Amino acid sequence: MHYYIDGYNLMFRVLRAGDDLAIQREQVIEEIYRKVSFVGLDVTIVFDSQYNPSESTRSNLRAMAIHFTDHAETADDYILSELKTDTQPFNHTVVTSDKKLAYLARLRSAKTESVEEFMGLLNKRYKNKIRQKKNPLIKRELKPPPKPKDPDESDPAENCFDFYLREFESEFEVILKKEPLPKPVKVVKVKKNSKKPKKGKSDGESILDKWTKAFERDVSQDTDEILE
């Protein structure tokens, strides 16, 4: 996007130019050039001939062109003439708070911004650019670390170990992508039977009685064997 700035309109509305227009004009040019060159804008600032008795001149300061119209031409005439002859007027923005010039510029398919809008956006971009310069990490991605080189025969053993470890990890990642890990086995919890087993029906004899009978039976068998 290219910007045409109505120079004296900017001076009188925003920068409050004083009586000495020549000095004020140089200060405006220096201020605008410093900011637009820093943020990277393409600008042409145009000054009327009625405040400049010299003939039409044009100079360039890298990112900004400075044009003084001749005695028979105004800044409005020059800007509108440039838009009329341009094959792509929509790629230009006219910066002026003169409603008539802004209206005629839009008729020629150009975009327009008031002086206040342009200076506000310019100052904002200028401050953001300074902030980025002071802190390079703002809006800047960290660069990834350089990829280590493959070891050769002259490298020590630990370098070779790191190399083969990286190769193993990369191969393992490929295997995991092709063959995902099996799903974990669900552990089924067995519910404990809280009910106590039912006791069998008692035959009326205690455990002591049963052991006594068994003992007496064994003793009688042994006695019979001896008598025989």
N, CA, C and O of each residue as an XYZ file, in Angstrom:
912
protein
N       0.839     -1.189      0.000
C       0.000      0.000      0.000
C       0.881      1.248      0.000
O       1.827      1.362      0.780
N       0.544      2.193     -0.905
C       1.265      3.458     -1.000
C       0.387      4.570     -0.426
O      -0.827      4.573     -0.629
N       1.004      5.516      0.294
C       0.279      6.599      0.945
C       0.663      7.935      0.332
O       1.844      8.262      0.214
N      -0.359      8.710     -0.060
C      -0.181     10.120     -0.416
C      -0.616     10.949      0.788
O      -1.758     10.843      1.236
N       0.293     11.775      1.314
C      -0.026     12.603      2.471
C      -0.159     14.054      2.038
O       0.739     14.617      1.412
N      -1.287     14.642      2.379
C      -1.498     16.068      2.159
C      -0.679     16.811      3.217
O      -1.115     16.956      4.359
N       0.506     17.279      2.831
C       1.509     17.736      3.782
C       1.063     18.861      4.694
O       1.148     18.742      5.916
N       0.580     19.973      4.102
C       0.213     21.122      4.930
C      -1.054     20.840      5.733
O      -1.230     21.383      6.824
N      -1.934     19.997      5.203
C      -3.119     19.614      5.968
C      -2.710     18.877      7.239
O      -3.297     19.082      8.301
N      -1.703     18.022      7.122
C      -1.183     17.305      8.293
C      -0.534     18.277      9.276
O      -0.738     18.167     10.485
N       0.244     19.222      8.763
C       0.935     20.176      9.639
C      -0.043     21.011     10.451
O       0.144     21.197     11.654
N      -1.089     21.516      9.796
C      -1.994     22.435     10.459
C      -2.966     21.729     11.406
O      -3.447     22.341     12.359
N      -3.260     20.450     11.157
C      -4.264     19.755     11.975
C      -3.655     19.023     13.160
O      -4.216     19.040     14.256
N      -2.508     18.379     12.948
C      -1.949     17.534     14.000
C      -0.749     18.173     14.665
O      -0.667     18.226     15.892
N       0.177     18.658     13.863
C       1.431     19.142     14.423
C       1.397     20.615     14.790
O       2.369     21.133     15.339
N       0.299     21.300     14.500
C       0.120     22.682     14.909
C       1.298     23.562     14.485
O       2.005     24.133     15.315
N       1.481     23.651     13.173
C       2.617     24.405     12.650
C       2.531     25.876     13.051
O       1.443     26.440     13.173
N       3.701     26.485     13.255
C       3.767     27.885     13.666
C       3.917     28.809     12.477
O       3.537     28.477     11.354
N       4.492     30.003     12.755
C       4.633     31.009     11.711
C       5.735     30.670     10.719
O       5.580     30.919      9.524
N       6.825     30.117     11.180
C       7.937     29.810     10.297
C       7.676     28.446      9.651
O       8.063     27.407     10.187
N       7.012     28.469      8.486
C       6.599     27.226      7.840
C       7.780     26.409      7.355
O       7.729     25.179      7.360
N       8.846     27.079      6.935
C       9.997     26.352      6.404
C      10.615     25.453      7.477
O      10.902     24.281      7.237
N      10.813     26.036      8.678
C      11.396     25.244      9.759
C      10.431     24.145     10.201
O      10.834     23.001     10.415
N       9.138     24.509     10.337
C       8.141     23.535     10.742
C       8.025     22.404      9.720
O       7.862     21.238     10.080
N       8.111     22.772      8.435
C       8.008     21.758      7.384
C       9.165     20.777      7.461
O       8.958     19.574      7.303
N      10.368     21.257      7.699
C      11.518     20.373      7.804
C      11.388     19.438      9.005
O      11.762     18.267      8.934
N      10.859     19.961     10.100
C      10.650     19.127     11.273
C       9.607     18.035     11.006
O       9.760     16.894     11.444
N       8.552     18.404     10.283
C       7.519     17.416      9.937
C       8.098     16.341      9.035
O       7.866     15.152      9.253
N       8.844     16.750      8.028
C       9.448     15.782      7.105
C      10.361     14.821      7.852
O      10.329     13.612      7.627
N      11.170     15.372      8.740
C      12.101     14.531      9.504
C      11.350     13.556     10.411
O      11.721     12.387     10.518
N      10.286     14.048     11.065
C       9.516     13.196     11.976
C       8.792     12.071     11.223
O       8.844     10.909     11.627
N       8.127     12.429     10.140
C       7.389     11.424      9.366
C       8.345     10.415      8.744
O       8.082      9.212      8.756
N       9.452     10.905      8.200
C      10.419     10.004      7.572
C      10.994      9.011      8.581
O      11.143      7.825      8.283
N      11.313      9.506      9.772
C      11.898      8.623     10.793
C      10.953      7.477     11.146
O      11.396      6.347     11.353
N       9.667      7.760     11.214
C       8.700      6.738     11.627
C       8.322      5.808     10.480
O       8.277      4.592     10.667
N       8.049      6.355      9.296
C       7.608      5.490      8.193
C       8.741      4.581      7.709
O       8.495      3.450      7.292
N       9.983      5.077      7.764
C      11.106      4.242      7.359
C      11.351      3.130      8.372
O      11.802      2.043      8.013
N      11.054      3.407      9.637
C      11.267      2.409     10.690
C      10.233      1.295     10.609
O      10.565      0.127     10.810
N       8.976      1.644     10.316
C       7.922      0.628     10.237
C       7.767      0.056      8.834
O       7.078     -0.947      8.652
N       8.403      0.685      7.829
C       8.402      0.128      6.477
C       7.208      0.524      5.629
O       6.680     -0.315      4.899
N       6.759      1.785      5.700
C       5.666      2.256      4.861
C       6.211      2.955      3.620
O       7.303      3.524      3.632
N       5.421      2.895      2.549
C       5.766      3.564      1.284
C       4.935      4.846      1.208
O       3.712      4.782      1.081
N       5.593      6.022      1.287
C       4.882      7.285      1.474
C       5.383      8.334      0.502
O       6.577      8.420      0.215
N       4.445      9.135     -0.002
C       4.766     10.372     -0.725
C       4.056     11.511     -0.023
O       2.830     11.502      0.085
N       4.806     12.492      0.454
C       4.211     13.645      1.120
C       4.266     14.832      0.157
O       5.318     15.152     -0.397
N       3.108     15.481     -0.031
C       2.964     16.526     -1.046
C       2.657     17.849     -0.357
O       1.787     17.920      0.510
N       3.385     18.906     -0.753
C       3.194     20.242     -0.196
C       2.720     21.196     -1.292
O       3.157     21.107     -2.440
N       1.818     22.112     -0.921
C       1.277     23.101     -1.860
C       2.324     24.115     -2.258
O       3.247     24.409     -1.498
N       2.169     24.651     -3.471
C       3.098     25.659     -3.963
C       2.831     27.028     -3.345
O       3.720     27.878     -3.331
N       1.603     27.258     -2.828
C       1.281     28.589     -2.301
C       2.127     28.957     -1.077
O       2.275     30.136     -0.756
N       2.679     27.950     -0.397
C       3.558     28.219      0.726
C       5.029     28.009      0.359
O       5.923     28.126      1.197
N       5.250     27.693     -0.927
C       6.621     27.430     -1.367
C       6.834     28.114     -2.717
O       6.365     27.596     -3.730
N       7.507     29.234     -2.770
C       7.632     30.001     -4.022
C       8.495     29.341     -5.081
O       8.475     29.774     -6.233
N       9.249     28.311     -4.734
C      10.128     27.689     -5.720
C       9.331     26.846     -6.700
O       8.134     26.624     -6.520
N      10.007     26.383     -7.733
C       9.348     25.557     -8.733
C       9.124     24.145     -8.199
O       9.623     23.767     -7.139
N       8.354     23.384     -8.972
C       8.025     22.022     -8.579
C       9.293     21.186     -8.432
O      10.126     21.136     -9.338
N       9.427     20.539     -7.292
C      10.596     19.689     -7.042
C      10.143     18.383     -6.403
O       9.075     18.284     -5.800
N      10.999     17.396     -6.562
C      10.713     16.087     -5.963
C      12.037     15.483     -5.508
O      13.024     15.490     -6.243
N      12.039     14.970     -4.303
C      13.219     14.303     -3.763
C      12.782     13.033     -3.056
O      11.614     12.877     -2.699
N      13.724     12.134     -2.857
C      13.416     10.845     -2.234
C      14.348     10.600     -1.059
O      15.553     10.843     -1.132
N      13.765     10.117      0.014
C      14.521      9.704      1.187
C      14.218      8.217      1.454
O      13.574      7.865      2.443
N      14.692      7.376      0.560
C      14.480      5.930      0.674
C      12.989      5.598      0.720
O      12.352      5.469     -0.325
N      12.428      5.460      1.928
C      11.039      5.007      2.054
C      10.033      6.123      1.793
O       8.839      5.844      1.676
N      10.466      7.356      1.700
C       9.529      8.468      1.557
C       9.957      9.407      0.437
O      11.122      9.792      0.331
N       8.965      9.771     -0.411
C       9.197     10.759     -1.464
C       8.595     12.091     -1.021
O       7.529     12.120     -0.407
N       9.277     13.187     -1.331
C       8.822     14.528     -0.959
C       8.586     15.320     -2.233
O       9.493     15.469     -3.052
N       7.367     15.831     -2.406
C       7.033     16.544     -3.641
C       6.482     17.929     -3.313
O       5.553     18.077     -2.520
N       7.079     18.935     -3.942
C       6.580     20.307     -3.867
C       5.973     20.646     -5.222
O       6.650     20.549     -6.246
N       4.695     21.045     -5.236
C       4.044     21.369     -6.505
C       4.546     22.718     -7.029
O       5.127     23.515     -6.292
N       4.307     22.948     -8.318
C       4.714     24.243     -8.868
C       3.683     25.310     -8.495
O       2.703     25.007     -7.814
N       3.890     26.544     -8.929
C       3.069     27.670     -8.482
C       1.631     27.590     -8.974
O       0.755     28.231     -8.393
N       1.363     26.833    -10.016
C       0.004     26.770    -10.566
C      -0.730     25.500    -10.151
O      -1.804     25.216    -10.682
N      -0.192     24.746     -9.236
C      -0.780     23.452     -8.881
C      -0.840     23.301     -7.357
O       0.096     23.660     -6.643
N      -1.951     22.767     -6.887
C      -2.101     22.504     -5.459
C      -1.767     21.043     -5.171
O      -1.630     20.227     -6.083
N      -1.642     20.740     -3.899
C      -1.391     19.352     -3.510
C      -2.568     18.470     -3.900
O      -2.379     17.323     -4.306
N      -3.788     19.002     -3.778
C      -4.979     18.240     -4.172
C      -4.926     17.883     -5.650
O      -5.192     16.742     -6.030
N      -4.580     18.871     -6.490
C      -4.515     18.640     -7.931
C      -3.480     17.560     -8.260
O      -3.729     16.675     -9.079
N      -2.338     17.645     -7.619
C      -1.265     16.680     -7.904
C      -1.692     15.263     -7.511
O      -1.500     14.324     -8.283
N      -2.263     15.106     -6.331
C      -2.646     13.768     -5.855
C      -3.737     13.179     -6.740
O      -3.669     12.007     -7.110
N      -4.744     13.984     -7.084
C      -5.832     13.480     -7.925
C      -5.346     13.150     -9.331
O      -5.826     12.201     -9.951
N      -4.395     13.932     -9.834
C      -3.838     13.646    -11.156
C      -3.068     12.327    -11.149
O      -3.150     11.553    -12.102
N      -2.312     12.070    -10.063
C      -1.571     10.815     -9.949
C      -2.514      9.617     -9.877
O      -2.237      8.574    -10.468
N      -3.625      9.761     -9.159
C      -4.593      8.667     -9.051
C      -5.286      8.408    -10.388
O      -5.585      7.264    -10.730
N      -5.538      9.481    -11.141
C      -6.230      9.342    -12.418
C      -5.396      8.575    -13.432
O      -5.927      7.785    -14.212
N      -4.093      8.810    -13.418
C      -3.215      8.155    -14.406
C      -2.735      6.783    -13.949
O      -2.156      6.039    -14.740
N      -2.963      6.441    -12.695
C      -2.505      5.143    -12.173
C      -3.485      4.055    -12.581
O      -4.699      4.245    -12.501
N      -2.963      2.919    -13.015
C      -3.822      1.800    -13.434
C      -4.389      1.026    -12.254
O      -5.337      0.259    -12.417
N      -3.821      1.217    -11.068
C      -4.307      0.522     -9.872
C      -4.464      1.528     -8.723
O      -3.715      1.471     -7.748
N      -5.421      2.436     -8.828
C      -5.584      3.465     -7.789
C      -5.999      2.878     -6.436
O      -5.800      3.510     -5.398
N      -6.573      1.677     -6.445
C      -7.002      1.053     -5.181
C      -5.816      0.644     -4.317
O      -5.996      0.284     -3.153
N      -4.614      0.694     -4.868
C      -3.418      0.390     -4.076
C      -2.836      1.632     -3.395
O      -1.730      1.584     -2.857
N      -3.575      2.735     -3.416
C      -3.111      3.982     -2.812
C      -4.102      4.439     -1.748
O      -5.309      4.228     -1.868
N      -3.570      5.065     -0.712
C      -4.380      5.672      0.346
C      -4.007      7.140      0.458
O      -2.835      7.489      0.599
N      -5.017      7.991      0.393
C      -4.803      9.428      0.506
C      -5.043      9.822      1.962
O      -6.118      9.585      2.514
N      -4.029     10.426      2.571
C      -4.113     10.850      3.969
C      -4.412     12.338      3.996
O      -3.552     13.162      3.685
N      -5.648     12.676      4.374
C      -6.060     14.066      4.444
C      -7.315     14.172      5.296
O      -8.115     13.239      5.359
N      -7.480     15.307      5.944
C      -8.722     15.602      6.651
C      -9.579     16.585      5.870
O     -10.597     17.072      6.361
N      -9.148     16.870      4.640
C      -9.931     17.705      3.726
C     -11.034     16.818      3.125
O     -10.748     15.917      2.338
N     -12.266     17.073      3.493
C     -13.378     16.216      3.061
C     -13.543     16.204      1.538
O     -13.870     15.169      0.958
N     -13.318     17.354      0.893
C     -13.461     17.415     -0.560
C     -12.419     16.544     -1.244
O     -12.753     15.782     -2.151
N     -11.157     16.645     -0.823
C     -10.097     15.825     -1.418
C     -10.356     14.341     -1.149
O     -10.161     13.510     -2.036
N     -10.789     14.006      0.057
C     -11.070     12.609      0.379
C     -12.194     12.060     -0.493
O     -12.125     10.921     -0.955
N     -13.228     12.868     -0.717
C     -14.353     12.432     -1.550
C     -13.906     12.206     -2.996
O     -14.257     11.190     -3.595
N     -13.146     13.128     -3.555
C     -12.683     12.988     -4.936
C     -11.710     11.811     -5.084
O     -11.683     11.153     -6.124
N     -10.920     11.553     -4.053
C      -9.995     10.422     -4.096
C     -10.751      9.092     -4.107
O     -10.371      8.158     -4.813
N     -11.816      9.019     -3.324
C     -12.624      7.785     -3.317
C     -13.342      7.589     -4.647
O     -13.555      6.453     -5.069
N     -13.715      8.672     -5.309
C     -14.323      8.553     -6.639
C     -13.350      7.925     -7.636
O     -13.761      7.298     -8.613
N     -12.063      8.101     -7.376
C     -11.038      7.514     -8.252
C     -10.545      6.171     -7.724
O      -9.463      5.709     -8.087
N     -11.359      5.543     -6.854
C     -11.129      4.181     -6.342
C      -9.989      4.070     -5.347
O      -9.541      2.966     -5.037
N      -9.513      5.207     -4.839
C      -8.452      5.167     -3.823
C      -9.068      5.072     -2.434
O     -10.234      5.411     -2.231
N      -8.274      4.610     -1.492
C      -8.693      4.579     -0.084
C      -8.302      5.897      0.567
O      -7.420      6.602      0.077
N      -8.954      6.224      1.661
C      -8.653      7.474      2.357
C      -8.568      7.228      3.866
O      -9.226      6.343      4.411
N      -7.747      8.030      4.510
C      -7.642      8.059      5.963
C      -7.495      9.510      6.390
O      -6.829     10.303      5.724
N      -8.122      9.844      7.502
C      -7.930     11.191      8.029
C      -6.513     11.307      8.584
O      -5.855     10.304      8.860
N      -6.060     12.539      8.741
C      -4.728     12.769      9.295
C      -4.622     12.174     10.693
O      -3.604     11.580     11.048
N      -5.690     12.341     11.491
C      -5.679     11.819     12.857
C      -5.583     10.289     12.866
O      -4.849      9.717     13.672
N      -6.322      9.630     11.974
C      -6.277      8.163     11.902
C      -4.891      7.678     11.499
O      -4.349      6.745     12.091
N      -4.330      8.321     10.488
C      -3.017      7.894      9.995
C      -1.943      8.068     11.061
O      -1.150      7.156     11.296
N      -1.912      9.226     11.704
C      -0.885      9.473     12.714
C      -1.056      8.563     13.927
O      -0.070      8.137     14.528
N      -2.308      8.263     14.291
C      -2.545      7.348     15.399
C      -2.023      5.957     15.102
O      -1.357      5.351     15.941
N      -2.322      5.434     13.894
C      -1.843      4.099     13.515
C      -0.329      4.082     13.344
O       0.331      3.110     13.711
N       0.224      5.170     12.780
C       1.672      5.235     12.583
C       2.399      5.220     13.930
O       3.372      4.485     14.102
N       1.938      6.017     14.870
C       2.579      6.049     16.184
C       2.459      4.704     16.902
O       3.389      4.276     17.585
N       1.319      4.044     16.745
C       1.123      2.740     17.389
C       2.078      1.700     16.812
O       2.709      0.948     17.555
N       2.180      1.662     15.488
C       3.093      0.705     14.858
C       4.550      1.023     15.189
O       5.374      0.121     15.339
N       4.852      2.296     15.301
C       6.217      2.720     15.635
C       6.599      2.254     17.043
O       7.698      1.743     17.255
N       5.687      2.433     18.002
C       5.965      2.007     19.372
C       6.069      0.485     19.475
O       6.922     -0.034     20.194
N       5.202     -0.227     18.757
C       5.265     -1.696     18.778
C       6.573     -2.206     18.192
O       7.141     -3.180     18.685
N       7.051     -1.547     17.138
C       8.301     -1.969     16.515
C       9.485     -1.726     17.465
O      10.404     -2.542     17.535
N       9.458     -0.619     18.184
C      10.514     -0.346     19.159
C      10.493     -1.387     20.267
O      11.543     -1.848     20.714
N       9.289     -1.758     20.711
C       9.162     -2.764     21.766
C       9.706     -4.109     21.304
O      10.347     -4.819     22.079
N       9.458     -4.459     20.059
C       9.977     -5.719     19.519
C      11.496     -5.699     19.403
O      12.154     -6.721     19.600
N      12.045     -4.544     19.085
C      13.502     -4.430     18.998
C      14.151     -4.614     20.361
O      15.210     -5.231     20.475
N      13.504     -4.069     21.406
C      14.058     -4.203     22.747
C      13.916     -5.622     23.272
O      14.787     -6.106     23.995
N      12.822     -6.296     22.914
C      12.584     -7.672     23.357
C      12.382     -8.534     22.125
O      11.261     -8.620     21.624
N      13.421     -9.174     21.621
C      13.308     -9.939     20.371
C      12.359    -11.119     20.462
O      11.950    -11.649     19.429
N      11.992    -11.555     21.679
C      11.126    -12.725     21.813
C       9.665    -12.391     21.552
O       8.842    -13.295     21.415
N       9.326    -11.086     21.482
C       7.953    -10.715     21.219
C       7.612    -11.026     19.762
O       8.294    -10.576     18.841
N       6.549    -11.801     19.572
C       6.061    -12.186     18.244
C       7.160    -12.835     17.414
O       7.239    -12.635     16.202
N       7.975    -13.585     18.056
C       9.020    -14.277     17.317
C       9.192    -15.671     17.905
O       9.404    -15.814     19.109
N       9.105    -16.680     17.080
C       9.223    -18.046     17.553
C      10.683    -18.387     17.811
O      11.581    -17.966     17.082
N      10.889    -19.148     18.852
C      12.242    -19.589     19.150
C      12.707    -20.582     18.089
O      11.952    -21.466     17.686
N      13.918    -20.438     17.653
C      14.452    -21.337     16.652
C      14.764    -22.682     17.286
O      15.295    -22.728     18.396
N      14.442    -23.786     16.600
C      14.759    -25.101     17.163
C      16.264    -25.318     17.202
O      16.987    -24.765     16.373
N      16.747    -26.112     18.148
C      18.184    -26.362     18.233
C      18.687    -27.063     16.979
O      17.949    -27.849     16.384
N      19.919    -26.801     16.563
C      20.434    -27.438     15.342
C      20.520    -28.948     15.507
O      20.827    -29.456     16.586
N      20.245    -29.651     14.422
C      20.296    -31.102     14.443
C      21.760    -31.567     14.559
O      22.612    -31.133     13.784
N      22.045    -32.448     15.528
C      23.435    -32.909     15.687
C      23.913    -33.689     14.469
O      23.140    -34.388     13.814
N      25.200    -33.554     14.183
C      25.771    -34.232     13.031
C      26.031    -35.699     13.357
O      26.241    -36.072     14.511
N      26.012    -36.511     12.317
C      26.322    -37.931     12.498
C      27.805    -38.100     12.820
O      28.650    -37.416     12.244
N      28.120    -39.015     13.743
C      29.534    -39.213     14.113
C      30.310    -39.901     12.989
O      29.749    -40.619     12.162
N      31.585    -39.660     12.993
C      32.450    -40.363     12.054
C      33.461    -41.199     12.847
O      33.360    -41.316     14.068
N      34.403    -41.760     12.159
C      35.352    -42.679     12.790
C      36.238    -41.992     13.824
O      36.713    -42.640     14.756
N      36.463    -40.707     13.674
C      37.355    -39.997     14.590
C      36.653    -39.526     15.862
O      37.316    -39.072     16.795
N      35.321    -39.626     15.916
C      34.593    -39.162     17.098
C      34.753    -40.140     18.248
O      34.920    -41.337     18.015
N      34.705    -39.655     19.495
C      34.799    -40.546     20.653
C      33.565    -41.423     20.780
O      32.555    -41.196     20.113
N      33.658    -42.434     21.649
C      32.599    -43.430     21.777
C      31.293    -42.815     22.273
O      30.216    -43.236     21.849
N      31.373    -41.800     23.188
C      30.140    -41.230     23.729
C      29.317    -40.533     22.652
O      28.089    -40.512     22.735
N      29.974    -39.961     21.641
C      29.235    -39.352     20.541
C      28.498    -40.411     19.742
O      27.367    -40.186     19.310
N      29.114    -41.546     19.542
C      28.472    -42.642     18.828
C      27.275    -43.169     19.610
O      26.248    -43.518     19.028
N      27.416    -43.224     20.929
C      26.312    -43.704     21.757
C      25.101    -42.798     21.616
O      23.977    -43.282     21.488
N      25.323    -41.469     21.637
C      24.217    -40.524     21.475
C      23.559    -40.686     20.122
O      22.336    -40.600     20.009
N      24.347    -40.915     19.111
C      23.815    -41.081     17.766
C      22.896    -42.299     17.688
O      21.774    -42.205     17.190
N      23.377    -43.446     18.182
C      22.569    -44.661     18.103
C      21.353    -44.587     19.020
O      20.324    -45.199     18.735
N      21.461    -43.847     20.112
C      20.306    -43.663     20.980
C      19.220    -42.865     20.265
O      18.038    -43.190     20.370
N      19.618    -41.826     19.542
C      18.640    -41.048     18.776
C      18.009    -41.896     17.683
O      16.805    -41.810     17.439
N      18.829    -42.720     17.022
C      18.295    -43.581     15.979
C      17.287    -44.566     16.550
O      16.247    -44.813     15.940
N      17.583    -45.125     17.705
C      16.670    -46.073     18.338
C      15.366    -45.392     18.721
O      14.290    -45.956     18.522
N      15.452    -44.181     19.270
C      14.251    -43.473     19.675
C      13.376    -43.140     18.472
O      12.152    -43.257     18.544
N      13.988    -42.729     17.380
C      13.206    -42.402     16.184
C      12.534    -43.654     15.612
O      11.375    -43.605     15.202
N      13.274    -44.789     15.585
C      12.687    -46.032     15.089
C      11.557    -46.497     15.999
O      10.545    -47.013     15.525
N      11.731    -46.314     17.300
C      10.706    -46.736     18.246
C       9.433    -45.910     18.074
O       8.327    -46.435     18.198
N       9.590    -44.613     17.788
C       8.420    -43.773     17.547
C       7.669    -44.218     16.301
O       6.439    -44.181     16.270
N       8.403    -44.641     15.271
C       7.751    -45.137     14.056
C       6.972    -46.412     14.359
O       5.850    -46.582     13.881
N       7.551    -47.296     15.141
C       6.875    -48.549     15.494
C       5.606    -48.270     16.297
O       4.577    -48.909     16.080
N       5.682    -47.318     17.220
C       4.512    -46.989     18.024
C       3.378    -46.439     17.173
O       2.206    -46.694     17.448
N       3.731    -45.683     16.139
C       2.694    -45.149     15.258
C       2.026    -46.260     14.465
O       0.815    -46.226     14.247
N       2.814    -47.257     14.027
C       2.257    -48.349     13.245
C       1.525    -49.354     14.129
O       0.453    -49.833     13.759
N       2.081    -49.675     15.275
C       1.516    -50.673     16.171
C       1.326    -50.037     17.547
O       2.255    -50.007     18.353
N       0.152    -49.545     17.806
C      -0.069    -48.913     19.112
C       0.016    -49.919     20.247
O      -0.180    -51.117     20.041
N       0.301    -49.443     21.411
C       0.413    -50.303     22.576
C      -0.918    -50.977     22.876
O      -1.970    -50.369     22.677
N      -0.895    -52.263     23.368
C      -2.155    -52.954     23.688
C      -2.892    -52.262     24.822
O      -2.306    -51.601     25.678
N      -4.194    -52.444     24.785
C      -5.006    -51.834     25.825
C      -4.751    -52.536     27.154
O      -4.561    -53.752     27.178
N      -4.745    -51.820     28.220
C      -4.512    -52.446     29.528
C      -5.633    -53.408     29.899
O      -6.799    -53.158     29.593
N      -5.276    -54.512     30.560
C      -6.238    -55.533     30.963
C      -7.008    -55.038     32.171
O      -6.435    -54.540     33.140
N      -8.318    -55.187     32.089
C      -9.138    -54.764     33.205
C      -9.069    -55.801     34.328
O      -9.191    -57.000     34.075
N      -8.879    -55.355     35.526
C      -8.833    -56.223     36.698
C     -10.233    -56.318     37.282
O     -10.821    -55.319     37.698
N     -10.760    -57.554     37.305
C     -12.109    -57.768     37.835
C     -12.003    -58.077     39.309
O     -11.325    -59.025     39.705
N     -12.648    -57.306     40.095
C     -12.624    -57.517     41.533
C     -13.676    -58.555     41.922
O     -14.840    -58.457     41.532
N     -13.242    -59.559     42.704
C     -14.149    -60.607     43.174
C     -14.763    -60.160     44.484
O     -14.074    -59.823     45.447
N     -16.052    -60.170     44.485
C     -16.742    -59.753     45.697
C     -16.649    -60.849     46.770
O     -16.906    -62.024     46.505
N     -16.289    -60.444     47.942
C     -16.209    -61.371     49.066
C     -17.601    -61.663     49.598
O     -18.459    -60.790     49.734
N     -17.774    -62.972     49.895
C     -19.068    -63.381     50.452
C     -19.077    -63.090     51.936
O     -18.382    -63.731     52.724
N     -19.852    -62.143     52.281
C     -19.889    -61.728     53.682
C     -20.692    -62.675     54.570
O     -20.638    -62.613     55.798
N     -21.450    -63.567     53.892
C     -22.275    -64.480     54.689
C     -21.434    -65.638     55.229
O     -20.626    -66.215     54.500
N     -21.617    -65.964     56.462
C     -20.891    -67.074     57.069
C     -21.518    -68.384     56.647
O     -22.740    -68.485     56.537
N     -20.684    -69.397     56.407
C     -21.259    -70.685     56.003
C     -22.146    -71.243     57.101
O     -21.896    -71.087     58.297
N     -23.187    -71.895     56.635
C     -24.133    -72.475     57.595
C     -23.542    -73.716     58.247
O     -22.924    -74.543     57.577
N     -23.724    -73.838     59.506
C     -23.231    -74.998     60.228
C     -24.162    -76.180     59.991
O     -25.383    -76.051     59.904
N     -23.515    -77.337     59.893
C     -24.333    -78.545     59.708
C     -25.106    -78.887     60.967
O     -24.831    -78.382     62.056
N     -26.082    -79.759     60.781
C     -26.901    -80.138     61.934
C     -26.094    -80.963     62.926
O     -25.412    -81.909     62.534
N     -26.164    -80.620     64.179
C     -25.410    -81.330     65.206
C     -26.110    -82.627     65.558
O     -27.336    -82.677     65.661
N     -25.304    -83.702     65.748
C     -25.868    -85.013     66.123
C     -25.951    -85.187     67.619
O     -26.206    -86.297     68.087
N     -25.742    -84.117     68.403
C     -25.864    -84.181     69.857
C     -24.569    -84.512     70.565
O     -24.510    -84.396     71.789
N     -23.519    -84.922     69.851
C     -22.244    -85.288     70.468
C     -21.261    -84.121     70.302
O     -21.192    -83.446     69.275
N     -20.515    -83.943     71.383
C     -19.479    -82.926     71.320
C     -18.226    -83.493     70.693
O     -18.114    -84.704     70.504
N     -17.309    -82.652     70.380
C     -16.045    -83.100     69.786
C     -15.289    -83.985     70.766
O     -14.679    -84.974     70.361
N     -15.323    -83.642     72.045
C     -14.644    -84.468     73.053
C     -15.210    -85.886     73.112
O     -14.473    -86.860     73.262
N     -16.524    -85.976     72.992
C     -17.141    -87.302     72.998
C     -16.707    -88.129     71.808
O     -16.456    -89.328     71.924
N     -16.620    -87.459     70.635
C     -16.221    -88.190     69.429
C     -14.794    -88.678     69.552
O     -14.504    -89.820     69.192
N     -13.873    -87.828     70.061
C     -12.485    -88.251     70.223
C     -12.364    -89.373     71.269
O     -11.527    -90.262     71.114
N     -13.159    -89.347     72.295
C     -13.130    -90.405     73.332
C     -13.560    -91.749     72.768
O     -12.945    -92.777     73.053
N     -14.624    -91.735     71.963
C     -15.086    -92.971     71.344
C     -14.055    -93.538     70.401
O     -13.814    -94.745     70.377
N     -13.436    -92.645     69.608
C     -12.427    -93.116     68.667
C     -11.245    -93.711     69.405
O     -10.692    -94.728     68.983
N     -10.852    -93.082     70.507
C      -9.728    -93.611     71.298
C     -10.066    -94.975     71.910
O      -9.253    -95.898     71.875
N     -11.246    -95.086     72.458
C     -11.658    -96.362     73.059
C     -11.740    -97.467     72.004
O     -11.397    -98.619     72.274
N     -12.201    -97.105     70.790
C     -12.291    -98.110     69.730
C     -10.917    -98.607     69.336
O     -10.725    -99.804     69.121
N      -9.958    -97.696     69.240
C      -8.605    -98.107     68.879
C      -7.985    -98.967     69.990
O      -7.276    -99.930     69.698
N      -8.240    -98.634     71.233
C      -7.670    -99.404     72.358
C      -8.249   -100.805     72.399
O      -7.518   -101.769     72.627
N      -9.557   -100.936     72.180
C     -10.195   -102.256     72.196
C      -9.675   -103.144     71.093
O      -9.506   -104.349     71.279
N      -9.414   -102.528     69.906
C      -8.874   -103.316     68.788
C      -7.486   -103.833     69.126
O      -7.147   -104.978     68.829
N      -6.683   -102.972     69.752
C      -5.325   -103.400     70.120
C      -5.380   -104.517     71.174
O      -4.551   -105.426     71.132
N      -6.316   -104.476     72.099
C      -6.425   -105.487     73.172
C      -6.849   -106.830     72.576
O      -6.327   -107.871     72.975
N      -7.763   -106.822     71.654
C      -8.215   -108.049     71.007
C      -7.085   -108.733     70.263
O      -6.959   -109.958     70.270
N      -6.263   -107.908     69.617
C      -5.125   -108.477     68.865
C      -4.141   -109.149     69.825
O      -3.587   -110.193     69.482
N      -3.903   -108.582     71.026
C      -2.964   -109.157     71.973
C      -3.502   -110.480     72.529
O      -2.749   -111.446     72.649
N      -4.800   -110.536     72.869
C      -5.378   -111.758     73.412
C      -5.364   -112.877     72.390
O      -5.180   -114.036     72.762
N      -5.536   -112.598     71.231
C      -5.487   -113.651     70.204
C      -4.097   -114.234     70.085
O      -3.871   -115.130     69.272
